[in-house]
């Protein structure tokens, strides 16, 4: 692997930016600030179920990590 220097990193970033530049042309800019739309979704039975499922998944991951740590 070549030596990492500021110059080599700058060259790598410039190359990545050059490769990604065409993709930017396909992006539609936001028309509103994200903070103005947070929370506009209505709570439904489905959204409540999804939220409960995500919370249960996070808790199961937490429990697994705690078990690995011997807690």
Beta strands, then each sheet from edge to edge (+ up, - down):
end
